[in-house]
Amino acid sequence: MRHLAYLLIIFLLPFRVVLGQSEITLEECYRLARENYPNLGQLDILSEITALKHENIKTNYLPKINLKGQASYQSDVPGISMNIPNLEIPEVPKAQYKAYLEFQQNIWDGGLTASKQVLETAALHSRLNQLEVELFQLKDKVNKAWFSAMLAQKSIKVYEARLAVIREKQKKLESGVRNGVIEESGLDVLLAEEQLTGQSITEIEAGYKASLNVLSILTGKAISPSSKLVFNEQGIDLTQGLNRPELALFESQANQLDAGSELIQKQRNPKLFGFGQAGFGQPGLNLLNDKFDSFYLVGVGMSWNVFDWKQAKREKQIMGLQRDAVQAQIKTFKQSISILLEQQQANIEKLNKLLQSDAKIVSLREKISGKSASKLENGTITPADYISVLNSELIAKLRLETHKIQLQEAKIIYNNIKGI
């Protein structure tokens, strides 16, 4: 039983793989194109860069320690020029040396460090949303290749059906030629039309392969001409609002400007810090001791840029104007989207009406072709007349299939414009 189970697995798995490879949907192409997009790797890279920047910013909370050394010679030093009996006043050495550690510790930085972190996070969101806009634009490339391939696939079927009809009529005319009922030139007309139809199929197949090659490049998956493109019908929702990544980008840009404005304000806040030195020198802190001696000092300091000649105010005004520019971009973008949606909705309505008449035209053309086929067999019309009728049927069917594909594409484009 175990051997039988293994055999079943071995035989069934390949069939599952083949089936999975023979059918591919538009949604799957979207997903694969996103996963295969080279810039997608920036998502992790940008997040990692921001994390490192946050770590660097947080070092503002840690003490800054520097090792310093100094050797100097002075032309003059402080001294007392009077003579006091029984008292020897030491002289301050002109050659001085010292090595020491210096540290400074932020006690309160006015919220500057926290504001820097907020700004970096806002900048990250802007960069990530910009990348999402790039990824969203991939859908347009996928749509063009996909629907070109779909139209070619349908057109090939129409031409192959026409080729089958021509070959069927050839066989019947060959019998008439052998019996002397039909001239051989009539059969030549069908033979020539067979070759022309074959050429048309070859041209369409080349375009079909080219479209599949584009899809293969975009998705990173080899899509063979034997693959079947499966389309899931979609409707349109006229009431649903916009969900475009550009809107998220504009919002993140506005948030980044707000964070930048807040940072400008924090830079003007007073700052409190501790400081100190510890080292060894000649002299130490006692200048009258000319020997090497250790020393240290600690203290608390404060800094406050009380007056900056309105520089911060002007920088905040610039940020405000840039934010107004972003709001103007949002209004312009929404206006453009509204125009595109109206145009696409009108296109969908037009294609729906065309499809209704296409169905009637194809039905009539098929009836005419059927009657002409009987006339051809009876010798009441020439093969050239029959080919003319057949061409009209071909054009009607191609228009029908083209409008079907265009309607599907129009609905997809409408939903993509909305960001659905």
N, C-alpha and C positions, 0 to 999 in steps of 0.2 A: 504493500500500500504506500509506503514511504517513497519507493522508487516511482510509483505512478504519480504521486503528488508532485515530485520534482519534475517529472516530464511535463505535467500539465503547466507548471510555472514556466518552464523553459519555452513551451510552445505559445502560451498566452501572452507573455510579456512583450515579445516583438510585435504582436498584433496591436497591443495597446499603444506602443510607441508609434507605430505606423499610423494608427488612427489619429493619435494626437498630433502627428506631424502633417497629416493630409488636410486637416481643417484648421483654419486660423481666423479669429474674429478681430474686428477693428479695436475692441477694448483690449484684447491681448497685445495688439501692436502698440497701443498707447503705453501699456505697462512696460513692455520690453524696450521701447524707445527711451522711456524715462530711465530704466535701469542701465541702458547701454550708453547714455549720454555722458561723454567724457567729463564734463564739468560737474557731474553729480558728486564726484569725489570731493568737491569743494565744501559740501555740507559738513563733513567731518573735519576737514582742514580748518575751515573758518571757526567752527566751535572750539577746536583745540587751540587755535591762535588766541581767541578771546579768553579762554581759560588761563592761558599763560600770562596774558596781559593783566587779568584779575590778580593772579599771584604776585606779579610785579607791583601792582598798585597797593596791595595789602602790606607790602614791606614798609609803607609809610608809617604803619603802626609799630614797627620794630625800631630799636635804637640804631642810629648810624654811628659806626665806630671807625675811626681813622688813626693810623699810626703815622706820626709826623716827627721829623728830625730837623735840627737847625744848628748851624755854626756861623757865628758872625764876629766881626771886629768893628768896634765903634771908635770914632775919632775923639769922642769925649763922653764922660760919664758923670753922674751926680757926685758931688763931694762937698766937704766942709773945709773952708780955707782958714779957720781960726785955730790957734794952738791953745789947748787946754792942758794945764799941768797934770802930770800923772795919768793922763788919759790918751790912749792911742786909738784913733778912729780909723778903722779899716777902709781901704779904698775899693770901690766897685770895679771889678775887672773889665778891661776893654774887650778882651776876647771872651766870648760867651758861647756855651754849648748846651743843648738840651734835646732830649728825645722823650716823647710822651704819647699817650693814647688820648684821643679826643672823642667824646661821644655827645650825641644830641638825641633826645627822646621826645617825640610829640606827646603832649598831654591832651590837648584839644586843638584840632585843626580847622574848626569851624564847619565841619561836614564836608571838607574838600575831598577827602579820600573816598567817602561813600558816593559823592556826586560823580567822581571819575569812573567808578564801577558802573553806576547807572548809565552813564554816557556810552561806555564800551558795550554794555548789553544792548542798548538802543541801536548802536552802530551795527552790531552783529545781526539784529533782526532786519535792519535795512538791507544788509548784504545777502542774507538768506532769502528775503522776499524778492530781491533782484534776480537771484538764481531761480526762484520759482516762476518768475515771469519768463525767463529763458526756457525753462522746462515746459511751460504752458504753450509757448510758440512752436514747440515740436509737433503739437497736434496738427497744425496747419500743413507741415511737411508730410506727416503720415497720411492725412486726409487726401492730399493731392495724389500721392503715389497709390494709395488704396483704391480710390474711386476711378483712377485711370486704369488700374488693373481690373477692377470690377467691370467697367465698360468694355474693355477688351475681351474679357471672359465671355460676356453676354453676346458681343458682336461675333465672336468666333462661332458660337453655337448657331446664330442666325445664318451665317455664311455656310456652315457645314450642312445645315438643313437645306439650304438652297442648292448646294453641291449635290446632295443626295437626290433631290428632285430632278436636276439636270441629267444626272447619270441614269436615273430611271427612264426619262424620256429618250435618252440616247439608245437604250436597249430596244425600245419600241420602234424608234426610227430606223435602227439598223435592220430590223425585220422588214420594214417597208422598202428600204433601199435594196435589200436582197431580192425582194419580190418585184422590184421595178416600179413600185407605186410612188415612191418618194425619191426626189433627186438627191444625189450624194452631197451637193452643196448645202442642202438643208441640214444634213447631219454635221457638216463641217462647222456650221454656225454654233451648234451646241457644243462641239468639241472645243472651239475657240473660247466659248463662254465658260466652259469647264476650267480651262487654263487660267482665264482671267480671275475666276472665283478663287482658284488655288493661290494665285499671286496675292489676292486681297487677304486671304487667310494668313499667308506667310508674313505679310507686312504687319498685320494686327498682332500676330504671335510675337514678332520682334518687339513691338511696343509693350506687349504684355510682359515679356521677359525683362525689359528695361525697367518697368514699374516695379516688378518683383525684386529686381536687383537693388533698387533704391530702398525698398522696404527692408531688404536684408541688411543693407548698410545701417539704416536707422535703428533697427531692432537688434542687430548683432546675431540674428538667427537666419540660417540658410533656408530660404523659402523657394522651393522648386516649382516649376510650371505645373506640376501635377497636383500641387496643393489647391485645396478648395477654399475660396474666400467666403466665409459665412457672415452674413449681416443680420444683426438683431434689430428689428424695426423699432424706431424711436418716434415718440410724439414730441410736441413742443408745449411748454407751459407758459402761457402769456402772462400769468400773474406772478410767477416767481421772480424775485429780485436778482440783482447782479451779485455774482460771487467771483469776480475777476481777481487774480493775484495782483494786478496793478493797483487796485484799491488798497490792498493790504500793504503794498510797497509805499504808497503815498502816506498812509497812516503812520507807518514806521518812520518815514522821513520826517514827518511832523513831530513825532515823539522824540526823535533824535535832536531836532532843533530845540525842543522844550528842555531836554536834558542839558544841552549845551548852554542855554540861557541860565539854567539853574546853577551850572558850574561857574559861570561868570560871577554870579552873585556870591557863591561860596568863597571864591578867591579873594573877595574883599573883606570877609569876616576876620575878626581878630584871631590870632593863633597863640596858644600857650605851649611852651616847651621847657624841658629841663636840659641842662648841659653840664659838662664837667671835663676836667683834665686830670691825668695822673701820669707822672713821669720822673725823670732824673735829669739834673742839669747842673751847670756851673755858671752862675750861681743858681740856687733854687729860687723860691719866692722871696727869700731873705737876700736882698741885693748886697748886703754888707758882709755876707758869708761867701768868701771867694773859693770855697771848696765845693766839690760835687755833693749834691744833696738831693734827696727825693722830695717830691711835692705833689699836692693834689688840690683841686678846687671843685666845688659843685655849686650849682645855682639854678634859678628859674628865670626864664625870659618870656617876653611877650612881643609880638610884632603885629602891627595893624596899619594897613595902607589907608590912612584916613582920607586922603585927597588924591585922586588919580586923574584930575583934569577932565572928568566926565568920560573917560575912556570906556569904562564898564557900561555906562549908560548907552553910549553909541554902539557898542558891540551887541548889546541886548536889542537895540533898535534894528540892527542888521538882521539878527536872528528872527525878529518879528516880521520883517519884510520878506525874508526867505520863506517863512511859514505862510504868509499871504500868497506868495508865488506858488507854493504847493497846493493851497486851496484852489487857486485859479486853474492849476493843472487838473485837479479832480473834476471841476466843473466842465472843463474842456473835454476831458476823457469821457465823462458821462454823456455829454452832448453828442460826441462822435459815436458812442455806442448806441444811443437812441436812434440816430440816423441809420446806422448799419442794421439795427433790428427791424426798423420800418421797411428798409429796402429788401431785407431777407424775407420778411413776412409777405410782402407783395410778390416776391419771386416764388414762394411756396404756393400762394393762391393761384398764380399764373400756371405753374406746372400741374397743379391738380386739375385745372380746366383743360389743359392740353392733353393730359392723360385720358380724360373722358372722351375727347374727340379722337385721340389716337386709337383707342380700343375699337371705336366704330369704323374708323378708316381701315384698320387691319382686317376686321371682319369682312368689309366690302371687298378689299383687295384679294383676300383669300377666295371669295366667291368668284370674282372675275378670273383669277388664275385657274380655278377649277374648271370653269367653263371654257377658258382658252386652251387648257390641256386637252379637253375632249375635242375641240375644234382642230387642234394640232394633229391629234391621232386620226381624225377623219379627213385631214388634208384640206380643210377649209381656210386655215390661216398658215402663214409661213413660220418657220422656226424663229425668224427675226422678229416677227410680230409677237410671238409667244415670249421671247426673251425680254421685249419691251414691257410686256405685262408683268413678267416675273420681276423685272427691275423695280417697277412701281411697288410691288408687294414687299420687296427687300427694303426699299427706302422707308416704307410705312412701318415695318417691323423694327428697323434700326432706330427710327424716331421714337417708337414706343419704348424700347429698351433704354435709349439715351435719356428720355424724360423720366423714366423710373429711377435710374441711377442719379440723375440730377436732383430729383425730389428727395431721395434719401440723403444726398450730400447737403442739400439746402437745409434740411432739418438738423443735421449734425452741426453744420456751420452756425445755425441759429442758436443751438444749445451751447456751442463753444463760445459764441459772442457773449452769451450771458454768464459763461463760466460754469455751466452745469456739467 
